[in-house]
Each structure stands twice: as C-alpha cells, then as structure tokens.
Amino acid sequence: MRLALSLVLLLAVPAFAHEHADHAAPKHEKMPAAATPVQTTAEGAVYGAKLPADVPAAVSLDAVVAKPEPLLGKSGAFSGRITQVCQQMGCWMVLTAENGEFVRVNMHEHAFGIPKDAKGEAIAYGTLSRKELSAKEIEHLKKDGAKAPATSELQIDANSVLIRSAP
C-alpha cells in the first residue's frame, strides 16, 4: 500500500508542477551566457561567437527594410542603431534604421547576451527572417521592456553582435 501511495505521489508532483508552470508568466527557455565580450576589434566589442577572418560587409538597415525579400533566409551582416535591449537578460535588441523602421535581433538560442544598457551603432551577424508574433510573444516582449512590438516584424537570428565603440 505504501508503495502504491508513493508511486501516485511521485507521478502527481511533476504533473502538478508542469500544470502550474504553463499558467505562469512566459519565461525564457534558456539563460544566456553573461554579457561579456568574446573579442575586441578596432571597431568595438563582439558578443556571441568570435568573428571569422572574412567578415562580410554590413548592409544598412535602411536597405534591409526598404527591400527585405531578397535577404530573407540569408545570412549576413546588418548594421543599425541600438534603440532597445531586453531588460531581463540582454537576449534581444532592436536595431533601428535612419527612417525609424526596426529589426529585432535575437541572440541565437539564448547562447549569449549583450549589456542591458548597450547603445549606439551595432552590427548583427546572422540570418534575416520575417516573423508573425502571437499575442503571448508580444506580451512576453513587453515584459522584457519592448516598446510596442508589432504583430509582424523583421528579425535577425544573430550568432555574433559587434557593438561599435563610441568615437
């Protein structure tokens, strides 16, 4: 009888915890590494993976937002001005073009973060995509400090981010 009761409790506790976890506020599935540069170049500090020797030339966000279709699904370097950073973990940032349009940069698989107070010019090295955000994702972004996320936005899945040094 004790064995049966023990088995019931053993199986019930994880199910109970899982059920309540689903109703909790959205959480990050993985904690990013500390926002520590992995490399310093003449241009600035690099977060995430070190840059390869043959770094691609950066495409300005003005060109990206004007005509994103040819770049969707392709890897590259994209430059813009940092206007927002995730205030929970530094696991995403918003790069803004001169015309005010933006692209959200997600740090690939939460493998790294950037400083929460990062600002200025940056280059994101990764893959450009267009993402439709659910109401739950929008609410999650707002809790992270996002200002008015759109239901559809351009995003970069970044392997590396170079934050340019102030002149």
N, C-alpha and C positions, 0 to 999 in steps of 0.2 A: 504494500500500500504506500509506504514512504517513497519507494522507487517511482511509482506512478505519479505521485504528487510532485516529486522532484522534477520529473520529466515535463509535466504540464507547466510548472513554473519556469523551467529552463527555456521552453519554447515560447511561452507567453510574454516574457520580459522583452526579448528583442522585437517581437511583433508590436508590442505596445510602444516601445521607443521609436520604431520606424513610423508607426501611425502618427505619432505626435510630431516627429521631425518633418513630415510632409506638410503640416499646418503651420509650421514656424515661418518666420521671415526668410526670404531667399538668402542663401549663404553661398560663399564661394566654395566650389568643389575642391579646390586645392590652394594652399597658401603659397604665394610666390616667394622666391628667394629674396633676401634683403636687397634693398635698392642700393647696391654697391657697384660702381663701375668695374667692368671686366677688362677695360682697356682705356687708355687715354691717348688721343691723337692730337695733332696740331689743331684740328677743328673743335675738339671737345671731348666729353666723356661718353663712353659706349656702355650700354646696359644690355644684358642678354648674352648672345653669342658674340665672340670676337669677330671683327670684320675680316673678310677674306682679302688677300693681296689685290685682287682685281675688283675693287668696289665699283658697282655700276653708277653712272651719273644719275643724280636725283632729278626726278620730274616734279615740277612745282605743282602744288595742289590746284592752282588756277587752271592749269592744263588738264589735270585729272577730273575736276568737277565739271569743266566745260564739255568734255567728251570722254566719259569713263569707259564706254563699251569696249573699245579696243584693248583696254588694260585689264578688264575684269578677268580674274582667274590666273593672272600672270604675276610672277614675282618681279620685284623691282625696288627702287629706292624712291621715296616720296617725301618731299620737303614742304614744311609749313610752319606756322607759329602755334606753339602750345597755348591753348586757352582754357583747358580744363584737365584735371588729373583726378583719378579715383582717390577719394579721401579716406577710403578704408584701407587699401593695400597698395595703391600705385599700380594696379594691374591693367589699367587702361588710361588713355589720354585722348584728348581731342586736338587735332591739328586743324587750323583754320587757314583758308586761302585769303588773299587780299580782298576778294569780293564778299567775304563774310561766310561763304559756304564752308562746310566742315567734313572731315572724315574721322571716324572713331578708330583709334589704334588699340587693339587688344594684344597684350603680351602673350605670345604663343603658349597655350596650355598652362597659363599662370606660372610659367617656369621662372619668371623674373618680374621685378617691379622697378619703377622709377621713383625718384623722390616726389613726395606729395606736393611739394612746393616748386616743382620744376616749372620753368617759364622760358620764354624766348623761342628761338628758332631750333627746329629739330628735323632729323631725317629718320624716317621709319623704313626699315628694310624688311620686306615681307610680301604677302600676296593680297591683292586688292579684290574685294567682293562687294556685292550688294546684299544687304540683309534686311528681311522683314522682321520686326521686333514684335513679340507678343506683349500683351498688357502686363504680364508678370515680369518680363525682361525690362520693360520701361520703368516699372515701379522699382525694380532692383537697382537700375542705374540711378534713379532719383535718390535712393537711399545712400548710394555711393558718392553723391554730390553732383550728379549730372544736371545740367540746366536744360530743361525742355527737350528731352530726346525725341527724335522723330520716329514714326512708325516704320519708316523705310530709310535706311541710311547706307552710305558707303562705309566700308570698314577695311582695315588692314590687319591681317594676322601677322604680327611682327616677330621676327626672330632676333632682331637687334634694333636698338634705338640709339642714335647719336644725338645728344643734346649739345648744341653748339655753345662754346664759351662766349661770354659777353666780350665785345671788342674793347 
